[in-house]
Amino acid sequence: MQYYTYVIIGGGIAGTTAAETIRKNDPVGSIAIVSDEPHNCYSRVLLSKPKWVLGEQPFENVWLKSDAWYRENNIHLFKGIRATELQSGAKIVTLSDGDSLQYKKLLLATGAHSRKWDVKGSDKKGIYYLRTVDDATAISEVAQGEPKRVIMIGSACVSFEIIEILHSRGFTVTEVMRERYFFEPQLSPEEVAPIEKMLEEKGIEIVREVEVAEVLGDTQVTGVRLSNGREIPCDIILPFIGVELPVGWIQKAGVATHKGIYANQFLETNVPDVWTAGDTTECWDSMLEETVIMGNWMSARLQGEIAGKNMSNATKEPFAQVSFHTSHGFGFQIGWTGDVRALEDRIVIHYPTPLENSHCRIIIAKGKVMGGTTVNRPDLMGAITKLIKAKVDMSDKLEGLRDGTVDIKTLVAPVVSPISQTLSQHQE
């Protein structure tokens, strides 16, 4: 058994940021990171971006931390090892190699795993997932090779971006989805209509409200049979069907979970000296004033920083963030900010946007803006973010928002939005 002041389960951006923050505040405390991947911390954001996937950027751009960084900061990185058991009373974590670590303080930053596709024939060659850098490397080799016929399963951001990459290389892509339309429920039908029109104009067939019942072929994929009986020939299948949160071993230790790991606004779990950060975290967001799972890079990084501060006693800081993320493809810039769930008790307003192929949707709860989505209007995404932060009462402005007579850019102090700056830099 080895002892560390701080043990961090998860070597991604949340866990690594936490370790970096702890080291700044505690120069002498021992730190261990346990990562189930055999790599240093890398950028998951790059894994679906065209220039990296197509080899137009150096492969090495994906790495965020070098071996030297871990050495210089005296951080022990356990690579390719899983945590399998937590004894919260004894403060011991058991590892998959049989070793065990005792800790003073523990961070659970386990991240999410690709949901495995469990249909008949899903063990054949030619099926690729996308979650890790190893997954992305395999897809990159495919994308840079001879164009083939591809079935894409899943209709979220990564699917959209990879479809554009494959289409640009001459691949024939068919999109198969359970949903009624692309990005459901994260966007509305009105927002998606011009996007789907563009996809179909590019020759990408969208097969809606259906699932794959069987993968055809001997050992290699040759096609799929759908739940409606239709057969589609293909050479490659990309089942991007979401993620799973690995919390089973954590539940057994008495850590409270729901969809993710429950935490208060300080990212503390119900177990003393145990914090959580990243994709598995289900915590109270002091900005949105609700319990949320964000599951994006920006939130994971900030939660890692806050958890690191709180664990090293540098501060008692709450998680209070208006999280945003974007997706780009086929000439569309799509943005999400805040909590975009169109729940029954919320008001959804489609804010008029005169620009072609643009849209803006604002989500309001209890008179205040909770979130928003935009298509080709990053400037409005910045305005919505400022409204969420300012907690402006919109109760008397609803009709003006609907007919466009209220300019959302003028409802808060006219400052340069960091969201718009970030988006503009990303677009360049």
C-alpha positions as CSV (number, residue, x, y, z in Angstrom):
1,M,0.0,0.0,0.0
2,Q,1.2,3.5,-0.9
3,Y,0.1,6.7,0.8
4,Y,-0.6,10.0,-0.9
5,T,-2.0,13.3,0.5
6,Y,-4.2,13.6,-2.6
7,V,-5.4,10.8,-4.7
8,I,-7.2,11.7,-8.0
9,I,-9.2,9.0,-9.9
10,G,-9.2,10.1,-13.5
11,G,-6.4,11.5,-15.7
12,G,-8.5,13.7,-18.0
13,I,-8.9,17.5,-17.9
14,A,-10.8,17.6,-14.6
15,G,-8.4,15.4,-12.7
16,T,-5.2,16.9,-14.2
17,T,-6.5,20.5,-13.7
18,A,-7.2,19.6,-10.0
19,A,-3.7,18.2,-9.6
20,E,-2.2,21.3,-11.2
21,T,-4.2,23.6,-8.9
22,I,-3.4,21.6,-5.8
23,R,0.3,21.8,-6.5
24,K,0.1,25.6,-6.8
25,N,-1.5,25.8,-3.4
26,D,0.4,22.9,-1.7
27,P,4.0,22.6,-2.9
28,V,4.8,19.6,-0.7
29,G,1.7,17.3,-0.4
30,S,2.1,14.1,-2.4
31,I,-0.3,13.7,-5.4
32,A,-1.3,10.6,-7.3
33,I,-3.4,10.4,-10.5
34,V,-5.0,7.1,-11.4
35,S,-5.9,7.0,-15.1
36,D,-7.5,4.0,-16.9
37,E,-5.9,5.2,-20.2
38,P,-2.2,4.5,-21.0
39,H,-1.6,8.2,-21.8
40,N,-0.8,11.6,-20.4
41,C,-3.6,14.2,-20.3
42,Y,-4.8,15.1,-23.8
43,S,-7.4,17.3,-25.6
44,R,-10.6,15.4,-26.3
45,V,-11.8,18.6,-28.1
46,L,-9.3,18.0,-30.9
47,L,-10.5,14.4,-31.5
48,S,-13.3,15.4,-33.9
49,K,-11.7,18.5,-35.4
50,P,-11.0,18.4,-39.2
51,K,-7.4,19.6,-39.2
52,W,-6.3,17.1,-36.5
53,V,-8.3,14.1,-37.8
54,L,-7.1,14.7,-41.4
55,G,-3.4,15.1,-40.3
56,E,-3.2,18.7,-41.2
57,Q,-2.1,19.5,-37.7
58,P,0.7,17.6,-36.0
59,F,-0.5,14.6,-34.0
60,E,1.5,15.9,-31.0
61,N,-0.9,18.8,-30.7
62,V,-3.3,16.6,-28.8
63,W,-1.0,16.2,-25.8
64,L,-1.7,18.7,-23.0
65,K,0.9,17.5,-20.5
66,S,4.3,16.0,-21.1
67,D,6.2,13.4,-19.0
68,A,8.4,16.3,-17.8
69,W,5.4,18.2,-16.4
70,Y,4.4,15.3,-14.2
71,R,8.0,14.9,-12.9
72,E,8.5,18.6,-12.4
73,N,5.3,18.9,-10.4
74,N,6.0,15.7,-8.4
75,I,2.7,14.1,-9.6
76,H,2.7,10.3,-9.8
77,L,0.6,9.2,-12.8
78,F,-0.6,5.6,-12.7
79,K,-1.3,4.8,-16.4
80,G,-3.7,2.1,-17.7
81,I,-5.0,1.3,-14.3
82,R,-8.5,1.4,-13.0
83,A,-9.8,2.0,-9.5
84,T,-12.0,-0.9,-8.5
85,E,-12.9,-0.4,-4.9
86,L,-13.2,2.4,-2.4
87,Q,-13.1,1.9,1.4
88,S,-14.2,5.4,2.4
89,G,-13.9,4.7,6.2
90,A,-10.3,3.5,5.9
91,K,-9.6,6.0,3.0
92,I,-8.2,3.3,0.8
93,V,-8.6,2.9,-3.0
94,T,-7.9,-0.6,-4.5
95,L,-6.5,-0.7,-8.1
96,S,-7.0,-3.1,-10.9
97,D,-3.4,-4.3,-10.6
98,G,-3.9,-5.4,-7.0
99,D,-2.1,-2.4,-5.5
100,S,-3.9,0.0,-3.1
101,L,-3.6,3.7,-2.3
102,Q,-4.4,5.3,1.0
103,Y,-5.3,9.0,0.8
104,K,-6.0,12.0,3.0
105,K,-8.2,13.6,0.4
106,L,-9.8,12.0,-2.7
107,L,-11.1,13.4,-6.0
108,L,-13.4,11.3,-8.2
109,A,-12.9,12.6,-11.7
110,T,-13.6,9.3,-13.5
111,G,-15.1,10.9,-16.7
112,A,-17.5,9.1,-19.0
113,H,-17.0,6.0,-21.2
114,S,-18.4,5.3,-24.6
115,R,-21.7,3.4,-24.4
116,K,-21.0,0.0,-26.1
117,W,-23.2,-0.9,-29.0
118,D,-24.9,-4.2,-28.2
119,V,-26.6,-5.5,-31.3
120,K,-26.3,-8.7,-33.2
121,G,-23.0,-8.7,-35.1
122,S,-21.5,-5.7,-33.3
123,D,-18.2,-7.6,-32.8
124,K,-17.3,-7.5,-36.5
125,K,-14.3,-5.6,-37.9
126,G,-15.1,-2.1,-39.3
127,I,-16.9,-0.8,-36.2
128,Y,-15.2,2.3,-34.6
129,Y,-16.1,4.2,-31.4
130,L,-14.9,7.7,-30.5
131,R,-14.0,8.6,-27.0
132,T,-10.2,8.2,-26.5
133,V,-7.2,9.3,-28.4
134,D,-6.7,5.7,-29.5
135,D,-10.2,5.6,-30.9
136,A,-9.6,8.9,-32.7
137,T,-6.3,7.7,-34.2
138,A,-8.1,4.7,-35.7
139,I,-10.8,6.9,-37.2
140,S,-8.1,9.3,-38.4
141,E,-6.5,6.5,-40.4
142,V,-9.8,5.6,-41.9
143,A,-10.6,9.2,-42.8
144,Q,-7.2,9.6,-44.5
145,G,-7.6,6.4,-46.5
146,E,-9.7,5.3,-49.4
147,P,-13.3,6.7,-49.3
148,K,-15.8,4.1,-48.3
149,R,-19.4,3.7,-47.3
150,V,-20.2,4.7,-43.7
151,I,-23.1,4.2,-41.4
152,M,-23.2,6.9,-38.7
153,I,-25.3,6.1,-35.7
154,G,-26.0,9.0,-33.4
155,S,-27.0,12.6,-34.0
156,A,-25.1,14.8,-31.6
157,C,-22.1,17.1,-32.0
158,V,-19.3,14.6,-32.6
159,S,-21.4,12.8,-35.2
160,F,-22.1,16.0,-37.0
161,E,-18.4,17.0,-37.1
162,I,-17.1,13.6,-38.2
163,I,-19.8,13.4,-40.9
164,E,-18.5,16.6,-42.4
165,I,-14.9,15.3,-42.2
166,L,-15.8,12.1,-44.0
167,H,-17.9,13.9,-46.6
168,S,-15.0,16.2,-47.4
169,R,-12.9,13.1,-48.2
170,G,-15.5,11.6,-50.5
171,F,-17.0,9.0,-48.2
172,T,-20.6,8.1,-48.7
173,V,-22.4,8.6,-45.3
174,T,-25.8,7.5,-44.2
175,E,-27.0,8.8,-40.9
176,V,-29.2,6.4,-38.9
177,M,-30.9,7.8,-35.8
178,R,-33.6,6.9,-33.2
179,E,-34.5,10.5,-32.9
180,R,-36.9,12.5,-35.1
181,Y,-34.2,14.9,-36.2
182,F,-30.6,15.8,-35.8
183,F,-29.5,17.1,-32.3
184,E,-32.8,16.2,-30.7
185,P,-33.5,17.2,-27.9
186,Q,-30.6,19.7,-27.7
187,L,-32.0,21.8,-30.5
188,S,-35.5,22.4,-31.8
189,P,-36.9,21.3,-35.2
190,E,-36.9,24.9,-36.4
191,E,-33.2,25.3,-35.7
192,V,-32.3,21.9,-37.2
193,A,-34.3,22.3,-40.5
194,P,-31.7,24.2,-42.5
195,I,-28.9,22.0,-41.1
196,E,-30.7,18.8,-42.3
197,K,-31.5,20.4,-45.6
198,M,-27.8,21.1,-46.1
199,L,-26.8,17.6,-45.2
200,E,-29.3,16.1,-47.6
201,E,-28.2,18.5,-50.4
202,K,-24.7,17.2,-49.8
203,G,-25.9,13.7,-50.5
204,I,-26.1,12.5,-46.9
205,E,-29.2,10.4,-46.3
206,I,-30.9,10.7,-42.9
207,V,-32.8,7.7,-41.8
208,R,-35.0,8.8,-38.8
209,E,-36.8,7.0,-36.0
210,V,-35.2,3.6,-36.6
211,E,-32.4,1.5,-35.1
212,V,-29.9,-1.1,-36.4
213,A,-31.2,-4.6,-35.7
214,E,-28.2,-6.5,-37.0
215,V,-24.8,-6.0,-38.5
216,L,-24.3,-8.0,-41.7
217,G,-21.2,-9.7,-42.9
218,D,-18.9,-12.6,-41.9
219,T,-16.0,-11.2,-39.8
220,Q,-16.0,-7.8,-41.6
221,V,-18.9,-5.4,-41.8
222,T,-20.8,-5.5,-45.1
223,G,-24.0,-3.7,-44.2
224,V,-26.8,-3.3,-41.6
225,R,-30.3,-4.5,-41.3
226,L,-32.6,-1.9,-39.7
227,S,-35.5,-2.5,-37.3
228,N,-37.9,-1.7,-40.2
229,G,-36.3,-4.5,-42.3
230,R,-34.4,-2.3,-44.7
231,E,-30.8,-3.3,-45.5
232,I,-28.1,-0.8,-46.2
233,P,-24.7,-1.8,-47.5
234,C,-21.6,-0.3,-45.8
235,D,-17.9,-0.9,-45.0
236,I,-17.7,1.1,-41.8
237,I,-20.0,1.7,-38.8
238,L,-19.6,4.5,-36.3
239,P,-21.9,3.9,-33.4
240,F,-21.6,7.2,-31.5
241,I,-24.5,6.4,-29.2
242,G,-23.6,8.4,-26.1
243,V,-21.7,7.7,-22.9
244,E,-22.0,5.8,-19.7
245,L,-21.0,7.1,-16.2
246,P,-18.9,4.5,-14.4
247,V,-20.2,5.0,-10.8
248,G,-21.0,1.4,-9.8
249,W,-17.9,0.9,-7.6
250,I,-18.4,4.3,-6.2
251,Q,-22.0,3.6,-5.1
252,K,-20.8,0.5,-3.2
253,A,-18.7,2.8,-1.0
254,G,-21.7,4.8,0.1
255,V,-21.1,7.8,-2.1
256,A,-24.5,9.3,-3.1
257,T,-25.3,9.0,-6.8
258,H,-28.2,9.6,-9.2
259,K,-27.3,10.0,-12.8
260,G,-23.9,11.0,-11.7
261,I,-22.0,11.6,-8.4
262,Y,-24.0,13.9,-6.2
263,A,-22.1,16.9,-4.8
264,N,-22.9,20.3,-3.2
265,Q,-21.8,23.6,-4.6
266,F,-18.3,23.1,-3.3
267,L,-18.0,19.8,-5.2
268,E,-18.0,17.8,-1.9
269,T,-19.8,14.5,-1.9
270,N,-21.7,13.1,1.1
271,V,-18.5,11.2,2.2
272,P,-16.0,13.2,4.2
273,D,-12.8,14.2,2.3
274,V,-14.2,13.0,-1.0
275,W,-14.8,15.5,-3.9
276,T,-15.9,15.1,-7.5
277,A,-15.3,16.9,-10.8
278,G,-15.9,16.4,-14.5
279,D,-18.4,14.5,-16.6
280,T,-19.7,12.3,-13.8
281,T,-20.4,15.2,-11.4
282,E,-24.0,16.0,-10.6
283,C,-23.7,19.2,-8.5
284,W,-25.4,22.3,-7.4
285,D,-24.6,25.1,-9.8
286,S,-24.8,28.4,-7.9
287,M,-25.1,30.4,-11.1
288,L,-28.0,28.4,-12.5
289,E,-29.4,27.7,-9.0
290,E,-30.1,24.0,-9.9
291,T,-28.4,20.6,-9.8
292,V,-26.8,19.8,-13.1
293,I,-24.6,17.4,-15.0
294,M,-22.8,19.5,-17.6
295,G,-20.6,16.9,-19.3
296,N,-18.5,19.2,-21.4
297,W,-14.8,20.2,-21.5
298,M,-15.3,23.7,-20.2
299,S,-17.2,22.6,-17.1
300,A,-14.8,19.7,-16.4
301,R,-11.8,22.0,-16.5
302,L,-13.4,24.6,-14.2
303,Q,-14.7,21.9,-11.8
304,G,-11.2,20.5,-11.6
305,E,-9.8,23.9,-10.7
306,I,-12.4,24.5,-8.1
307,A,-12.1,21.0,-6.5
308,G,-8.3,21.5,-6.4
309,K,-8.6,24.8,-4.6
310,N,-11.1,23.4,-2.1
311,M,-9.2,20.2,-1.5
312,S,-5.9,22.2,-0.8
313,N,-7.7,24.6,1.5
314,A,-6.9,27.5,-0.7
315,T,-10.5,28.6,-0.6
316,K,-14.1,27.5,-0.2
317,E,-15.3,28.3,-3.7
318,P,-18.6,27.3,-5.1
319,F,-19.1,26.0,-8.7
320,A,-20.9,28.8,-10.4
321,Q,-20.6,28.7,-14.2
322,V,-22.6,29.4,-17.3
323,S,-21.2,26.6,-19.4
324,F,-21.1,26.7,-23.1
325,H,-20.0,24.5,-26.0
326,T,-20.1,24.7,-29.8
327,S,-20.1,22.6,-32.9
328,H,-19.1,23.5,-36.4
329,G,-19.9,21.8,-39.7
330,F,-21.1,22.4,-43.3
331,G,-21.0,26.2,-42.8
332,F,-23.0,26.1,-39.5
333,Q,-21.9,27.4,-36.2
334,I,-24.0,26.0,-33.4
335,G,-23.9,27.0,-29.8
336,W,-25.3,26.0,-26.5
337,T,-25.1,28.0,-23.3
338,G,-26.4,27.4,-19.8
339,D,-29.2,24.8,-19.3
340,V,-30.9,24.3,-22.6
341,R,-33.4,21.6,-21.5
342,A,-36.9,22.7,-22.7
343,L,-38.7,21.3,-19.6
344,E,-42.4,21.5,-19.2
345,D,-42.3,24.3,-16.6
346,R,-40.0,26.5,-18.8
347,I,-40.8,29.0,-21.5
348,V,-39.2,28.6,-24.8
349,I,-38.9,31.7,-27.0
350,H,-37.7,31.6,-30.6
351,Y,-36.0,35.0,-30.8
352,P,-36.3,36.5,-34.3
353,T,-33.1,36.5,-36.4
354,P,-33.2,38.0,-39.9
355,L,-30.0,36.4,-41.1
356,E,-30.4,33.4,-43.5
357,N,-29.9,30.0,-41.9
358,S,-29.7,31.5,-38.4
359,H,-31.8,30.9,-35.3
360,C,-31.9,31.8,-31.6
361,R,-33.8,30.0,-28.9
362,I,-34.0,31.3,-25.3
363,I,-35.0,29.1,-22.3
364,I,-36.7,30.9,-19.4
365,A,-37.6,29.6,-16.0
366,K,-39.2,31.6,-13.2
367,G,-38.8,34.8,-15.2
368,K,-35.0,34.4,-15.7
369,V,-33.0,33.2,-18.6
370,M,-31.6,29.7,-17.9
371,G,-30.1,28.9,-21.3
372,G,-30.1,29.3,-25.0
373,T,-29.1,27.8,-28.3
374,T,-28.0,29.6,-31.5
375,V,-27.3,28.7,-35.1
376,N,-25.0,31.0,-36.9
377,R,-25.4,33.7,-34.3
378,P,-22.4,33.5,-31.8
379,D,-23.0,37.2,-30.9
380,L,-26.4,36.3,-29.5
381,M,-24.9,33.3,-27.6
382,G,-22.7,35.8,-25.8
383,A,-25.7,38.0,-25.0
384,I,-27.7,35.1,-23.6
385,T,-24.7,34.1,-21.4
386,K,-24.6,37.6,-20.0
387,L,-28.3,37.5,-19.3
388,I,-27.9,34.2,-17.4
389,K,-25.1,35.6,-15.3
390,A,-26.9,38.9,-14.5
391,K,-30.1,37.0,-13.6
392,V,-32.2,39.7,-15.3
393,D,-36.0,39.4,-14.7
394,M,-37.5,38.9,-18.1
395,S,-41.2,38.5,-16.9
396,D,-42.3,41.8,-18.6
397,K,-40.2,41.3,-21.7
398,L,-41.5,38.0,-23.0
399,E,-43.6,39.4,-25.9
400,G,-40.8,41.7,-26.9
401,L,-38.5,38.8,-27.1
402,R,-41.0,36.9,-29.2
403,D,-41.5,39.7,-31.7
404,G,-37.9,41.0,-31.6
405,T,-38.7,44.4,-30.3
406,V,-36.5,43.8,-27.3
407,D,-32.8,43.7,-28.2
408,I,-31.2,41.1,-25.9
409,K,-27.8,42.7,-26.5
410,T,-28.9,45.9,-24.7
411,L,-30.4,44.3,-21.5
412,V,-27.1,44.1,-19.7
413,A,-24.1,46.3,-19.5
414,P,-22.4,46.7,-22.9
415,V,-19.1,44.8,-22.2
416,V,-17.1,42.6,-24.5
417,S,-18.4,39.0,-24.1
418,P,-15.6,36.5,-23.4
419,I,-18.0,33.9,-25.0
420,S,-18.1,35.8,-28.3
421,Q,-14.3,36.4,-28.1
422,T,-13.7,32.6,-27.6
423,L,-16.1,31.8,-30.4
424,S,-14.6,34.3,-32.8
425,Q,-11.1,32.9,-32.1
426,H,-12.4,29.4,-32.6
427,Q,-14.0,30.3,-36.0
428,E,-10.7,31.8,-37.2
